């Protein structure tokens, strides 16, 4: 069982930066591949990026590649999403999620994830 709690969301101007954190409970955090997803109003939840179990590999959606960076600290049971050059279209609720079956640095689907946080809202003003 893993519980995930996101933090770090807020209001930022276009071009600005935010860093989201996702703190996980449980002793087996390093066993999970971790993903970030987002859901804008009226839209489906979409994949943002993923990091493999060790932190040695990452994978990003094309829409955020080059602007967002995922990292993790297994000693602190925490995964991070550094978001730079933010755009209004990045406005969404951001969720972290954990997967036992998908532990690599690859695209993750919503169906692949075993545990979800409750999300943190990111609003980017133009």
N, C-alpha and C positions, 0 to 999 in steps of 0.2 A: 504494500500500500504506500502510495506517495501522495503527499499533499503539496500543492504548488500555489505560491502567492506572488503575484506580480506587483511591482511598484515602479514609480518613476514617470508615470504619464503626466500630462498637463497640456497647457496652451503654449504654443511657440509660434513665432513668425516664420514665414517661408524663408528658407535658407538657413534656418537655425538648426540646433542639435538637441537631442535628448538621449539619455541612456536609461533603458529599462532594465530592471533586475527581476529575476524570478528565483525565489528562495524555495528550496524543496526540503521536505521532511523525509525521514527514513534513512536507513544505513546503506541502501543499495543505489544511491543516486548515480554512481559511476556505471551502473549496469544499463542505463537508459540512453537511447538516442533522444536528443531534445530538439523540439521544433518551436518556432514562433509562427503564429498565424495572426491574421487580422480580419475584422469584419466591419465594413462601413455600413451606414444606415441603408437598409433596403437591398443589401447585397449579400451574397453567400460568403461564408468564411473562406479565406484564401491563404494559401501557403506563402510565408515570407522567407523563411530560411531554416536551416537545420545545422546541427553540429553533432559529430559522432560521439561515441561514449567517452573517448579519451580527450576530446578537444583538439585532436590533430587534424581534423578535416571539417570543412564547412561547405554548404551548398546554398545558393540564393536564387530566389525568383528573379527573372530578368528585370522586373520593375524596380528592384531595389539594389541590384548588383552594382558595386562600386560606391554606393552611398551608405549601406548598412553593413555592420560587422557583428557577428555572433562570437561570443567566447564563453568559456565556462571555467569555474574553479571547483573541482571536485572535493577539495578540502573544505570548502565553505558551502558545498551543496547549492551552488548558485550558478545560474546561466544569465548572460547579459546580452542585450541588443543595443548596440551603439548606432544611433541614427543621425546621419549628417545630411546636409543639403536637403532638408525636409521640404516637401511640396504640399500644397493643399490637398492633393489627391491621396496623400498618406494618412489623412484623417480617418481614424477608425478606433475601435476597441482592439487592443493587442492582447493576445493570449499566448502563454507558453504551455507546452504540452510535452508529455513524456511517452516514449514508446519502448517496449521491451523487444518487439519483433523487428523494428527498424532501428538499428543501432549505428548505421553508417552515415556518411555524409552524402545524402542524396535527397531527391524530392520526397516529401512526405505527404500523404493524403490524410484528410481528417479521420478517415476510417482506420488509419494505422495507429492512432494514438490511444494510449490506455488511460492516461490521466490528464486532466485539464485544470488550469487555474481559472479564476473568475474574471480575469481580464483587467486591463487598465486603459483608460481613455487617453488617446493622443489627438489633439486638435491643432491643426496647422492653419494659421490665418494668412490670407494673401495680402 
